[in-house]
């Protein structure tokens, strides 16, 4: 049973890692510097935990209130973030 549980957790971690890598890549392709991406993702987490169904316009407004004015989120980035946070058990 422990082996099955460990394999399940390992698989879940692998999926979460894949979503996170894709999210990093997408933000980098939007022009974000790699060093600030983790902070930006934390801010996205704060916004999406409070309202996971927000649209890109709402998310951008919330992130601007947190000081993130230089990047515009799109639908794909929000969906990647939600998938990442769900696999981490945050949403």
MMTF fields as JSON, N, C-alpha, C and O atoms, coordinates in Angstrom:
{
  "mmtfVersion": "1.0.0",
  "mmtfProducer": "UNKNOWN",
  "numBonds": 363,
  "numAtoms": 364,
  "numGroups": 91,
  "numChains": 1,
  "numModels": 1,
  "chainsPerModel": [1],
  "groupsPerChain": [91],
  "chainIdList": ["A"],
  "bondAtomList": [4, 2, 8, 6, 12, 10, 16, 14, 20, 18, 24, 22, 28, 26, 32, 30, 36, 34, 40, 38, 44, 42, 48, 46, 52, 50, 56, 54, 60, 58, 64, 62, 68, 66, 72, 70, 76, 74, 80, 78, 84, 82, 88, 86, 92, 90, 96, 94, 100, 98, 104, 102, 108, 106, 112, 110, 116, 114, 120, 118, 124, 122, 128, 126, 132, 130, 136, 134, 140, 138, 144, 142, 148, 146, 152, 150, 156, 154, 160, 158, 164, 162, 168, 166, 172, 170, 176, 174, 180, 178, 184, 182, 188, 186, 192, 190, 196, 194, 200, 198, 204, 202, 208, 206, 212, 210, 216, 214, 220, 218, 224, 222, 228, 226, 232, 230, 236, 234, 240, 238, 244, 242, 248, 246, 252, 250, 256, 254, 260, 258, 264, 262, 268, 266, 272, 270, 276, 274, 280, 278, 284, 282, 288, 286, 292, 290, 296, 294, 300, 298, 304, 302, 308, 306, 312, 310, 316, 314, 320, 318, 324, 322, 328, 326, 332, 330, 336, 334, 340, 338, 344, 342, 348, 346, 352, 350, 356, 354, 360, 358],
  "bondOrderList": [1, 1, 1, 1, 1, 1, 1, 1, 1, 1, 1, 1, 1, 1, 1, 1, 1, 1, 1, 1, 1, 1, 1, 1, 1, 1, 1, 1, 1, 1, 1, 1, 1, 1, 1, 1, 1, 1, 1, 1, 1, 1, 1, 1, 1, 1, 1, 1, 1, 1, 1, 1, 1, 1, 1, 1, 1, 1, 1, 1, 1, 1, 1, 1, 1, 1, 1, 1, 1, 1, 1, 1, 1, 1, 1, 1, 1, 1, 1, 1, 1, 1, 1, 1, 1, 1, 1, 1, 1, 1],
  "groupList": [{"groupName": "UNK", "atomNameList": ["N", "CA", "C", "O"], "elementList": ["N", "C", "C", "O"], "formalChargeList": [0, 0, 0, 0], "bondAtomList": [1, 0, 2, 1, 3, 2], "bondOrderList": [1, 1, 2], "singleLetterCode": "X", "chemCompType": "L-PEPTIDE LINKING"}],
  "groupTypeList": [0, 0, 0, 0, 0, 0, 0, 0, 0, 0, 0, 0, 0, 0, 0, 0, 0, 0, 0, 0, 0, 0, 0, 0, 0, 0, 0, 0, 0, 0, 0, 0, 0, 0, 0, 0, 0, 0, 0, 0, 0, 0, 0, 0, 0, 0, 0, 0, 0, 0, 0, 0, 0, 0, 0, 0, 0, 0, 0, 0, 0, 0, 0, 0, 0, 0, 0, 0, 0, 0, 0, 0, 0, 0, 0, 0, 0, 0, 0, 0, 0, 0, 0, 0, 0, 0, 0, 0, 0, 0, 0],
  "groupIdList": [1, 2, 3, 4, 5, 6, 7, 8, 9, 10, 11, 12, 13, 14, 15, 16, 17, 18, 19, 20, 21, 22, 23, 24, 25, 26, 27, 28, 29, 30, 31, 32, 33, 34, 35, 36, 37, 38, 39, 40, 41, 42, 43, 44, 45, 46, 47, 48, 49, 50, 51, 52, 53, 54, 55, 56, 57, 58, 59, 60, 61, 62, 63, 64, 65, 66, 67, 68, 69, 70, 71, 72, 73, 74, 75, 76, 77, 78, 79, 80, 81, 82, 83, 84, 85, 86, 87, 88, 89, 90, 91],
  "secStructList": [7, 2, 2, 2, 2, 2, 2, 2, 2, 2, 2, 2, 2, 2, 2, 2, 2, 2, 2, 2, 2, 2, 2, 2, 2, 2, 2, 2, 2, 6, 6, 7, 7, 2, 2, 2, 2, 2, 2, 2, 2, 2, 2, 2, 2, 2, 2, 2, 2, 2, 7, 6, 6, 7, 7, 2, 2, 2, 2, 2, 2, 2, 2, 2, 2, 6, 6, 7, 7, 1, 7, 7, 7, 7, 2, 2, 2, 2, 2, 2, 2, 2, 2, 2, 2, 2, 2, 6, 6, 7, 7],
  "xCoordList": [0.825, 0.0, 0.865, 0.552, 1.972, 2.861, 3.477, 3.628, 3.835, 4.425, 3.43, 3.8, 2.183, 1.144, 0.951, 0.823, 0.927, 0.768, 1.956, 1.778, 3.166, 4.356, 4.361, 4.737, 3.943, 3.868, 2.833, 3.047, 1.716, 0.678, 1.178, 0.941, 1.87, 2.418, 3.487, 3.566, 4.307, 5.353, 4.742, 5.217, 3.702, 3.009, 2.395, 2.491, 1.769, 1.152, 2.208, 1.987, 3.347, 4.451, 4.976, 5.318, 5.037, 5.512, 4.565, 5.015, 3.271, 2.287, 2.394, 2.388, 2.491, 2.621, 3.877, 3.855, 4.963, 6.221, 6.079, 6.598, 5.388, 5.176, 4.373, 4.74, 3.291, 2.494, 3.321, 3.238, 4.119, 4.935, 5.979, 6.203, 6.615, 7.59, 6.933, 7.495, 5.757, 5.038, 4.647, 4.704, 4.246, 3.89, 5.117, 5.035, 6.251, 7.503, 7.843, 8.168, 7.765, 8.109, 7.181, 7.63, 5.91, 4.928, 5.178, 5.121, 5.454, 5.735, 7.036, 7.132, 8.028, 9.291, 9.066, 9.649, 8.232, 7.961, 7.203, 7.215, 6.548, 5.856, 6.825, 6.432, 8.099, 9.1, 9.479, 10.239, 8.968, 9.285, 10.661, 11.013, 11.425, 12.749, 12.586, 11.764, 13.383, 13.268, 13.362, 12.688, 14.188, 14.384, 13.134, 12.994, 12.219, 11.029, 9.788, 8.742, 9.904, 8.748, 8.212, 6.994, 9.049, 8.484, 7.656, 6.621, 8.098, 7.33, 6.01, 4.978, 6.051, 4.83, 3.833, 2.632, 4.337, 3.46, 2.834, 1.66, 3.6, 3.029, 1.906, 0.88, 2.091, 1.044, -0.182, -1.316, 0.05, -1.075, -1.847, -3.077, -1.099, -1.711, -2.628, -3.75, -2.144, -2.936, -4.243, -5.311, -4.15, -5.345, -6.315, -7.521, -5.788, -6.659, -7.261, -8.339, -6.594, -7.172, -8.448, -9.429, -8.43, -9.597, -10.731, -11.902, -10.394, -11.429, -10.894, -10.413, -10.973, -10.37, -11.02, -10.413, -12.219, -12.917, -12.781, -13.527, -11.831, -11.734, -11.197, -10.432, -11.629, -11.172, -9.847, -9.432, -9.179, -7.883, -7.92, -6.979, -8.965, -9.062, -9.086, -8.382, -9.891, -9.964, -8.628, -8.173, -8.005, -6.727, -5.655, -4.874, -5.623, -4.646, -4.868, -3.907, -6.116, -6.403, -5.927, -5.34, -6.18, -5.75, -4.228, -3.673, -3.565, -2.103, -1.515, -0.462, -2.188, -1.733, -1.846, -1.005, -2.876, -3.007, -1.856, -1.5, -1.279, -0.134, 1.197, 2.266, 1.122, 2.334, 2.872, 3.939, 2.158, 2.611, 1.964, 0.865, 2.636, 2.088, 2.672, 2.144, 3.748, 4.503, 4.077, 4.574, 3.188, 2.815, 1.302, 0.627, 0.786, -0.639, -0.869, -0.34, -1.657, -2.028, -3.003, -3.782, -2.948, -3.956, -4.648, -4.272, -5.637, -6.429, -5.562, -5.739, -4.621, -3.778, -2.922, -2.769, -2.364, -1.529, -2.371, -1.942, -3.551, -4.419, -4.782, -4.771, -5.099, -5.457, -4.272, -4.447, -3.073, -1.881, -1.667, -1.352, -1.84, -1.666, -2.687, -2.338, -3.925, -4.97, -4.651, -4.784, -4.233, -3.875, -2.709, -2.705, -1.736, -0.569, -0.994, -0.582, -1.809, -2.236, -3.153, -3.114, -3.975, -4.856, -4.041, -4.341, -3.027, -2.218, -1.402, -1.02, -1.135, -0.439, -1.407, -0.988, -2.709, -3.716, -4.06, -4.629, -3.721, -3.98, -5.389, -6.044, -5.852, -7.217, -8.099, -9.285],
  "yCoordList": [-1.194, 0.0, 1.252, 2.22, 1.245, 2.402, 2.668, 3.823, 1.612, 1.763, 2.418, 3.301, 1.998, 2.58, 4.051, 4.876, 4.391, 5.777, 6.625, 7.751, 6.089, 6.822, 7.054, 8.134, 6.04, 6.205, 7.247, 8.032, 7.263, 8.244, 9.656, 10.575, 9.83, 11.143, 11.562, 12.734, 10.618, 10.909, 11.36, 12.314, 10.678, 11.037, 12.426, 13.234, 12.698, 14.0, 15.104, 16.175, 14.852, 15.817, 16.071, 17.2, 15.015, 15.137, 16.018, 16.861, 15.829, 16.644, 18.097, 19.002, 18.327, 19.687, 20.357, 21.534, 19.606, 20.137, 20.509, 21.538, 19.688, 19.952, 21.243, 22.084, 21.402, 22.625, 23.848, 24.892, 23.711, 24.836, 25.212, 26.395, 24.216, 24.489, 25.196, 26.143, 24.743, 25.374, 26.802, 27.689, 27.03, 28.368, 29.284, 30.414, 28.796, 29.564, 29.93, 31.079, 28.943, 29.164, 30.204, 31.082, 30.097, 31.034, 32.458, 33.405, 32.613, 33.945, 34.499, 35.693, 33.644, 34.08, 34.526, 35.517, 33.806, 34.171, 35.498, 36.146, 35.897, 37.193, 38.326, 39.491, 37.973, 38.98, 39.119, 40.019, 38.249, 38.338, 37.732, 36.691, 38.387, 37.924, 36.739, 36.776, 35.681, 34.44, 34.664, 33.978, 35.612, 35.835, 36.333, 36.129, 36.986, 37.521, 36.649, 36.91, 35.624, 34.758, 34.103, 34.085, 33.561, 32.964, 33.95, 33.574, 35.194, 36.206, 36.493, 36.656, 36.553, 36.806, 35.659, 35.888, 34.432, 33.275, 33.305, 32.97, 33.699, 33.838, 34.873, 34.67, 35.97, 36.992, 36.466, 36.753, 35.697, 35.075, 34.156, 34.111, 33.42, 32.502, 33.261, 32.831, 34.385, 35.209, 35.628, 35.547, 36.074, 36.535, 35.399, 35.536, 34.278, 33.186, 32.405, 31.831, 32.368, 31.688, 32.412, 31.776, 33.722, 34.507, 34.411, 34.462, 34.273, 34.196, 33.401, 33.992, 32.074, 31.247, 31.369, 30.968, 31.902, 31.986, 33.342, 33.645, 34.167, 35.488, 35.4, 34.501, 36.367, 36.421, 37.19, 37.785, 37.188, 37.863, 39.347, 39.841, 40.054, 41.476, 41.67, 42.527, 40.878, 40.958, 40.575, 41.222, 39.519, 39.069, 40.147, 40.406, 40.773, 41.836, 43.01, 43.593, 43.36, 44.455, 44.11, 44.947, 42.881, 42.454, 42.454, 42.879, 41.983, 41.948, 43.36, 43.613, 44.268, 45.657, 46.276, 47.085, 45.901, 46.385, 45.891, 46.528, 44.75, 44.207, 44.731, 44.34, 45.614, 46.236, 45.653, 46.061, 44.71, 44.081, 44.781, 44.417, 45.775, 46.569, 46.232, 46.675, 45.459, 45.292, 44.12, 43.985, 43.288, 42.116, 41.959, 42.18, 41.574, 41.327, 39.821, 39.123, 39.346, 37.924, 37.664, 38.536, 36.463, 36.037, 34.784, 34.254, 34.337, 33.195, 31.953, 31.238, 31.697, 30.501, 30.51, 29.479, 31.671, 31.755, 31.499, 30.786, 32.072, 31.853, 30.369, 29.818, 29.731, 28.314, 27.451, 26.498, 27.782, 27.059, 27.248, 26.299, 28.471, 28.757, 27.982, 27.391, 27.98, 27.252, 25.762, 25.129, 25.197, 23.774, 23.493, 22.487, 24.369, 24.215, 24.255, 23.406, 25.232, 25.389, 24.248, 23.823, 23.757, 22.634, 21.369, 20.639, 21.111, 19.912, 20.031, 19.024, 21.269, 21.48, 21.463, 21.543, 21.357, 21.316, 22.674, 22.76, 23.737, 25.093, 25.548, 26.24, 25.172, 25.534, 24.304, 24.389],
  "zCoordList": [0.0, 0.0, 0.0, -0.693, 0.784, 0.822, -0.54, -0.936, -1.26, -2.58, -3.528, -4.301, -3.477, -4.313, -3.976, -4.88, -2.7, -2.266, -2.709, -3.172, -2.569, -2.998, -4.497, -4.954, -5.283, -6.73, -7.106, -8.03, -6.402, -6.655, -6.365, -7.15, -5.238, -4.889, -5.883, -6.254, -6.315, -7.29, -8.617, -9.233, -9.044, -10.288, -10.169, -11.092, -9.041, -8.794, -8.791, -9.357, -8.162, -8.144, -9.55, -9.899, -10.352, -11.732, -12.548, -13.324, -12.378, -13.088, -12.644, -13.478, -11.334, -10.806, -11.352, -11.711, -11.411, -11.932, -13.405, -13.836, -14.171, -15.588, -15.779, -16.6, -15.031, -15.132, -14.748, -15.395, -13.691, -13.233, -14.284, -14.538, -14.894, -15.954, -17.131, -17.683, -17.513, -18.624, -18.277, -19.129, -17.018, -16.566, -16.604, -17.086, -16.096, -16.154, -17.598, -17.897, -18.485, -19.892, -20.523, -21.259, -20.235, -20.812, -20.322, -21.107, -19.022, -18.484, -19.055, -19.34, -19.222, -19.815, -21.26, -21.701, -21.992, -23.386, -23.487, -24.534, -22.399, -22.355, -21.999, -21.949, -21.751, -21.464, -20.003, -19.649, -19.151, -17.735, -17.459, -18.015, -16.603, -16.207, -15.259, -14.344, -15.486, -14.708, -13.201, -12.433, -12.771, -11.336, -10.617, -9.411, -11.348, -10.679, -10.874, -10.278, -11.701, -11.966, -10.688, -10.508, -9.789, -8.568, -7.738, -7.189, -7.644, -6.909, -7.599, -6.948, -8.91, -9.679, -9.5, -9.356, -9.509, -9.321, -7.927, -7.772, -6.917, -5.567, -5.564, -4.914, -6.277, -6.349, -7.091, -6.708, -8.149, -8.863, -7.93, -7.952, -7.107, -6.149, -5.19, -4.92, -4.683, -3.768, -4.433, -3.826, -5.674, -6.392, -6.688, -6.482, -7.17, -7.602, -6.449, -6.598, -5.304, -4.143, -3.716, -3.332, -3.784, -3.396, -4.403, -4.027, -5.677, -6.719, -7.915, -8.882, -7.858, -8.899, -10.274, -11.267, -10.361, -11.644, -12.321, -13.252, -11.861, -12.473, -13.9, -14.252, -14.703, -16.087, -16.157, -15.162, -17.314, -17.419, -17.043, -16.421, -17.4, -17.055, -15.537, -15.003, -14.858, -13.393, -12.758, -11.815, -13.281, -12.731, -12.905, -11.99, -14.082, -14.315, -13.373, -12.872, -13.13, -12.195, -10.787, -10.102, -10.359, -9.028, -8.919, -7.905, -9.949, -9.93, -9.972, -9.387, -10.658, -10.674, -9.287, -8.895, -8.547, -7.17, -6.294, -5.302, -6.671, -5.939, -6.49, -6.021, -7.483, -8.01, -9.308, -9.769, -9.904, -11.148, -12.332, -12.75, -12.865, -13.959, -15.323, -16.344, -15.36, -16.6, -17.477, -18.595, -17.01, -17.808, -17.82, -16.814, -18.978, -19.125, -19.174, -20.039, -18.245, -18.26, -19.39, -19.776, -19.907, -20.864, -20.319, -19.273, -21.03, -20.587, -20.366, -19.38, -21.291, -21.191, -19.93, -19.275, -19.586, -18.384, -17.138, -16.231, -17.096, -15.941, -15.818, -14.717, -16.929, -16.891, -16.45, -15.692, -16.921, -16.469, -14.968, -14.251, -14.509, -13.078, -12.252, -11.23, -12.681, -11.959, -11.919, -10.871, -13.047, -13.092, -12.151, -11.441, -12.148, -11.276, -9.803, -9.012, -9.444, -8.06, -7.619, -6.465, -8.546, -8.212, -7.929, -6.985, -8.731, -8.493, -7.214, -6.617, -6.793, -5.515, -4.341, -3.186, -4.635, -3.571, -2.994, -1.905, -3.713, -3.215, -3.592, -2.813, -4.761, -5.182, -5.156, -5.475]
}
